[in-house]
Each structure stands twice: as C-alpha cells, then as structure tokens.
Amino acid sequence: MKHFLLSFLIFQSFCTLGQNEKLILTESANNLWFETLNLTGTLEEKIELINERLTNDVNVYIEWSFSDGITASRFPKLDSISKIRTKGFCKPLYLVKYKNDVIAFRIENPMNSELTDSVTGLISKHNIRNVEIWTDDKRQALYGTSADCGVIMLELKKRKVFKAFKKLNLTNWKYDEISNYK
C-alpha cells in the first residue's frame, strides 16, 4: 500500500508540473499570451487559443489587492487532488457581444470545469464572427481595473448563442466586481 501511495503522489507531482507549464501565472506570461493571440492569423486559431486559456484558467486563482490596501483572497474549492489551483497574476476580461448587447465576464474563483466546458462549447468558429483584443488604454477607460489584464471581445453571429451565454449567469459569479457593467 505504501508503494502504491508513493507512486500515486509522484505521478500526481509530474502531472501538476506539466499542467503548470500551460498556466498563465505572471504578468509577463499574460502579455506574451496576448502577443501570441494578436499575431495569430485565422479566427479559428484565435478561438482555439482562447478556449485553451479558458480551460487552463480553471486551475488558477487570483489574490486581488485594492487601492485602499485591502487584499481579498478567494481561495478555490479543493474538490479533488487533480483540481488544486495555483496562485496566478490575473485573468483577462471577456466580452460577448451581439449587436448592442454585451455580457462581461472573467473566469473567476472558484470556477467549475462544467461551466467552463459550457463556455468553450459556445466559443466556436460557427458562433463567433470576430475577435477583438484590447491591451491599450481604451480597455481601462471602459472597464476600469477589471480590464487590467486585457480584454477579449467576441462578436457573435447569432442571437441564440448570446441568449445561451446569458443563461450561464457568468456575470453574477461570486463577488465579481464587473457584474454591474452593461
């Protein structure tokens, strides 16, 4: 039994190390990811990168510091050994737009993989018309500190996809400061 447990722990350590290589945990890694996204040529490749980031961000939690010096730690649920989260720098703000309607959301703490799977299922080449990436001052003028780590705007082709995003209640997710944005 000891050997089995030791083997399991060693295997889990290797999996965690391999998993952390894909995670965006620092400001420089986030900036590099946005550069890669900007340089990506086709819409399909951009969507693939965005879905990969959404999936990987499930394993990252953020400790937010506010201007008044208060730090808010949102520790994730440890629902299994495979879902232990790692402390990261920040996550992008996602905007889903159909005509004049916009939903703003960020993969926040704690997040379950079922909801992420629903979001990534809706973000496909059949549903997305255009992807805009904002890393300049325009993003902060519109969305404040919620946009510190960049903004990804996904313009949708169909209203029914927008309604599907709305049903997911992404903007009401646990203490999210962006829930009041329209």
Salt bridges, closest charged atoms under 4 A:
GLU44 OE1 - LYS125 NZ 3.69
ASP57 OD2 - ARG53 NE 3.19
GLU63 OE2 - LYS87 NZ 3.31
ASP79 OD1 - ARG85 NH1 3.71
ASP101 OD2 - ARG159 NH2 3.13
GLU108 OE1 - ARG74 NH1 3.34
GLU108 OE1 - ARG106 NE 3.09
GLU155 OE2 - ARG129 NH1 3.98
ASP176 OD1 - ARG106 NH2 3.67
GLU177 OE1 - ARG74 NH2 3.99
GLU177 OE1 - ARG106 NH2 3.76
